[in-house]
Amino acid sequence: MSGTESERNQHQYSKSLFSDSDSAETLARVKEAVVQERKRRTAIFRKYILPFFILLLLVVGYVLRKPVMYIFRGPQPFAMPPEQESMPDAEKTDEKAQQKFGNPDAAMKIHLRFMDEAYAPEGIIELAHSAVESKPSEIFFTLEFRNAAPDEESYQVLINDQSEISIADKEAPRKIDFRQSLKEEDFILALESVHEQIYGKGNKPLKLRLSKEILERRRQQQEAAPAVILPEKGAAEIESAGKTIILPDFKADTTVISP
């Protein structure tokens, strides 16, 4: 058998093993497998990798937003915040500063305003509280701590919107003006007198006095007060209720010695 015939027989044998139809089908299967693999990878990328990548970009963008803005926009001038945001609401502040006690519909009303609680007269405030506690349905008490307006006094004491109260004294009627002086005994007389004028003498009268705690605290403060040292003024006597040490007058020698 010659070489040409051998090659022809081998070619025919290979054709018998792999026909054209088998080759086309195999190629189609390979292409379909490649397409399915691409779809699978795309689905995995969209489901697992892409969301994480987007989230990472958002985080990086949020962290670098100020440096990036500074690079493109440059330094910005300082701007004051709006007044409405920086300033508190005046109505809310007033509501917090006001304390109300008693019956708002009562015929007798007490209003006290002081700059600060630390500097407010504790005796006056205690007497107003005592009046409300004694007659809770007949007295309404408003306590306010705030700075005075330009057209207001440094403090304010009002009884039924009046700072000047007329007292029917046994000897002669007199007036108490809280704008001139603020004394506890005058405040007691004014409260008791106004209550009697409104509700009459038939009801149980309003009687007020300072508590034992305040009186005891004041006594201790007087005892702990340092001694007052005053110079003696000739034969004149210096009268003082506290502790006093009287020293003789000292006169400086003003004689000039010539050199």
C-alpha positions in Angstrom: 0.0 0.0 0.0 1.4 3.3 -1.0 1.7 6.4 1.2 -1.0 8.3 -0.6 -3.5 5.6 0.0 -2.6 5.4 3.7 -3.2 9.1 4.1 -6.5 8.8 2.2 -7.7 6.0 4.5 -6.6 7.9 7.7 -8.6 11.0 6.5 -11.7 8.9 5.8 -11.3 7.3 9.3 -11.2 10.7 11.0 -14.2 11.9 9.1 -16.1 8.8 10.3 -15.2 9.6 13.9 -15.9 13.4 13.8 -18.7 14.4 11.5 -19.5 18.0 10.7 -22.7 17.9 12.7 -20.9 16.7 15.8 -18.4 19.5 15.5 -21.0 22.2 15.2 -22.9 20.9 18.2 -19.8 20.8 20.3 -18.9 24.3 19.4 -22.4 25.5 20.2 -22.2 23.9 23.6 -18.9 25.5 24.3 -20.3 28.9 23.3 -23.3 28.4 25.5 -21.2 27.4 28.4 -19.1 30.5 28.0 -22.2 32.7 27.9 -23.6 31.1 31.0 -20.3 31.5 32.8 -20.3 35.2 32.0 -23.9 35.6 33.2 -23.0 33.8 36.4 -20.0 36.1 37.1 -22.0 39.2 36.2 -24.7 38.1 38.7 -22.2 37.5 41.4 -20.6 40.9 40.7 -23.9 42.8 40.9 -25.1 41.0 44.0 -22.0 40.9 46.2 -19.2 43.1 44.8 -21.0 46.1 43.3 -23.0 47.1 46.5 -19.9 46.9 48.6 -18.0 49.0 46.1 -20.7 51.7 46.0 -20.8 51.8 49.8 -17.1 52.2 49.9 -17.2 55.1 47.5 -19.9 56.8 49.6 -17.8 56.4 52.8 -14.7 57.7 51.1 -16.6 60.6 49.6 -18.1 61.5 53.0 -14.7 61.4 54.7 -13.0 63.5 52.0 -15.8 66.0 51.4 -14.2 68.8 53.3 -10.7 68.5 51.8 -12.2 68.2 48.3 -14.4 71.2 48.8 -11.4 73.1 50.1 -9.4 72.2 47.0 -12.0 73.3 44.5 -13.7 76.2 46.4 -10.8 77.5 48.6 -11.1 78.9 52.1 -14.6 80.4 52.9 -15.1 83.6 54.9 -16.5 83.1 58.4 -20.2 83.7 58.7 -22.1 84.4 61.9 -25.0 82.0 62.5 -28.5 83.5 62.2 -29.8 85.3 65.2 -32.9 83.1 65.4 -30.7 80.0 65.8 -28.2 81.6 68.3 -30.6 83.5 70.4 -33.0 81.5 72.7 -36.7 82.1 72.4 -37.7 84.9 74.7 -41.1 83.5 75.5 -39.6 80.1 76.5 -37.0 81.8 78.6 -39.6 83.9 80.5 -41.7 80.8 81.1 -38.7 79.0 82.7 -37.8 82.1 84.8 -41.4 82.4 86.2 -42.6 80.3 89.0 -46.3 80.3 89.9 -48.0 79.2 93.1 -51.6 79.2 94.3 -54.9 79.9 92.6 -54.6 81.8 89.3 -58.2 83.0 89.6 -57.7 84.4 93.1 -58.6 88.0 93.9 -55.3 88.7 95.6 -52.1 88.4 93.5 -48.5 88.8 94.6 -45.7 89.4 92.0 -42.0 89.4 92.9 -39.2 90.0 90.4 -35.5 90.0 91.3 -32.4 89.9 89.1 -31.0 86.6 90.5 -32.1 84.1 93.1 -28.8 84.4 94.9 -29.4 88.1 95.6 -33.1 87.9 96.3 -34.3 88.7 99.9 -35.1 85.3 101.3 -37.4 86.8 104.0 -39.7 88.5 101.4 -39.9 85.3 99.3 -40.6 83.1 102.3 -43.4 85.5 103.5 -45.0 85.3 100.0 -44.8 81.5 100.1 -46.3 81.4 103.6 -49.2 83.5 102.5 -50.0 81.1 99.6 -49.6 78.1 101.9 -52.0 79.7 104.4 -54.6 80.7 101.8 -54.0 78.6 98.7 -57.4 79.3 97.2 -57.3 83.1 97.9 -53.8 84.1 96.8 -51.8 83.7 93.6 -48.1 84.2 93.8 -45.7 84.7 90.8 -41.9 84.7 91.4 -39.7 85.8 88.6 -35.9 85.9 88.2 -34.6 88.0 85.3 -32.7 91.2 84.5 -34.7 94.4 84.5 -35.7 96.0 81.2 -34.4 99.6 80.5 -37.7 101.1 81.7 -38.0 98.9 84.8 -36.7 99.1 88.4 -33.9 96.8 89.5 -36.5 94.8 91.4 -40.3 94.7 91.6 -42.8 93.9 94.4 -46.4 94.1 93.5 -49.6 93.3 95.4 -52.6 93.4 93.0 -50.4 95.2 90.5 -49.6 98.0 93.0 -46.2 98.8 94.4 -47.7 101.3 96.8 -50.1 100.0 99.4 -52.3 102.1 101.8 -52.4 100.7 105.3 -55.2 101.6 107.7 -53.2 102.1 110.8 -54.8 102.6 114.2 -53.1 106.0 114.7 -53.2 107.3 111.1 -53.3 105.8 107.7 -50.0 105.5 106.0 -48.6 104.2 102.7 -45.9 101.6 102.1 -43.9 102.1 98.9 -41.8 99.1 98.0 -39.9 101.1 95.4 -38.4 103.2 98.2 -37.7 100.5 100.7 -38.3 96.8 101.1 -38.7 95.8 104.7 -40.1 92.5 105.9 -42.3 94.1 108.5 -43.8 96.4 105.9 -44.4 93.5 103.5 -46.2 91.6 106.3 -48.5 94.6 107.1 -49.2 95.1 103.4 -50.2 91.5 102.8 -52.4 91.2 105.8 -54.1 94.6 105.1 -54.8 93.8 101.4 -56.2 90.4 102.3 -58.5 91.9 104.9 -59.7 94.5 102.4 -60.5 91.8 99.8 -61.9 89.0 101.9 -63.1 91.0 105.0 -62.7 90.3 108.7 -65.3 87.6 108.8 -62.9 85.0 107.5 -59.9 83.7 109.3 -57.4 86.6 109.0 -54.0 86.2 107.3 -51.2 86.2 109.9 -47.6 86.0 108.8 -44.2 85.9 110.4 -40.7 84.8 109.6 -39.8 81.2 110.2 -37.7 80.1 113.1 -35.0 78.9 110.7 -34.4 82.3 109.1 -34.4 84.0 112.6 -32.0 81.5 113.9 -29.7 81.8 110.9 -29.6 85.5 111.2 -28.8 85.3 114.9 -25.9 83.0 114.2 -24.6 85.4 111.5 -24.7 88.3 113.9 -22.8 86.3 116.5 -20.2 85.2 114.0 -19.8 88.8 112.6 -16.3 90.2 113.3 -15.8 93.0 115.8 -16.1 96.6 114.6 -13.2 98.7 115.5 -14.0 102.4 115.9 -11.7 105.3 117.0 -12.6 107.2 120.2 -13.9 110.7 119.4 -13.1 112.8 122.5 -15.8 112.5 125.1 -18.5 111.4 122.6 -19.9 108.0 123.1 -20.3 105.6 120.2 -23.5 103.5 120.5 -23.5 100.2 118.7 -25.6 97.1 119.1 -22.9 94.8 117.8 -19.4 94.1 119.1 -17.4 97.3 119.4 -13.9 98.1 120.4 -13.2 101.8 121.0 -9.7 103.0 120.5 -8.2 106.3 121.4 -7.7 108.9 118.7 -4.3 109.0 117.1 -2.8 112.3 115.9 0.1 112.3 113.6 3.1 114.6 114.4 3.4 117.1 111.6 6.4 119.0 113.0 8.9 119.7 110.2 12.6 119.3 111.2 14.8 121.7 109.3 18.1 120.3 108.1 
